[in-house]
Amino acid sequence: MIRYALTCPNGHSFESWFQSAEAFDRLAGAGHLSCTTCGVTEVTKSLMAPALRPARSAAPEQAHRPLSTATPAETALAELRRKVEENSEYVGMNFASEARAIHDGDAPDRAIYGEARLDEARKLIEDGVPVAPLPFMPGRKTN
């Protein structure tokens, strides 16, 4: 199965699933596809980003969608995530202990990100360790 973002000449956008690219071509050629809003049968595919899934253990990203529908907030979050991942070390579930060690001077000073239980995060804040929640879930790394 393949999902396409579709548009009509009147500017309406919608999505639909097809058995294959050839199935889309056959249905469109025969005039069996129509706009879900206005019913026009001149339907074309829109530009879409492919849905590539990274590692099995990585968090699934949003399903592919037309490139033009990314909101400014989604773009800003994606940029923030990219910068965090490029400029910080992922420490996984060891975040609380590693943040505390850095704060206490027992570990080298560096930017880190990871995961912590709610009680661990509260204790870090209560103890004056500078931490902040991220607006996304980090992708878990297995190696």
Steps between C-alpha positions, in 0.01 A plus 500: 500500500612854429355828626502806277428863576266615225376834369237617257511804266287692754778480759344237729744259666426154633662158539410154379646149508569293187609143444794621290622791288361321195159471669495876552594558134226263377230655720602857418521422128151351502356800687409293805668735747330815619566783743348431841389864525371604158477172306725607210660196335826672397701384801881514513765388747662764723865509596553285812792409720556126533427334833831345590520325833842518667605217732243258640545646846472863392178687566287509185480842344179642366367326192608654171290789389515769235808716548291817498298412812777530762398775738752756628480333843579157351791648308634672812469179706679300233782757496522497881520122502772503235707750698458312829601171340800654319633694798419275797581151619211257539530330841168313493345400830821606681404865454425578867820348637714648222347850540562483875861383447566788258340749742708368792822508295539120503462471121632716213287807423309442176153529348292186547146385436314186588211370704409516866210390713279781631622455859864516383436819301325666797790411730751651254301825488462508880877455535573789260628288211421698182276275286212561262251268329528459125190542283571166331587144597861417431562218256634210701839382385594137540877521455 
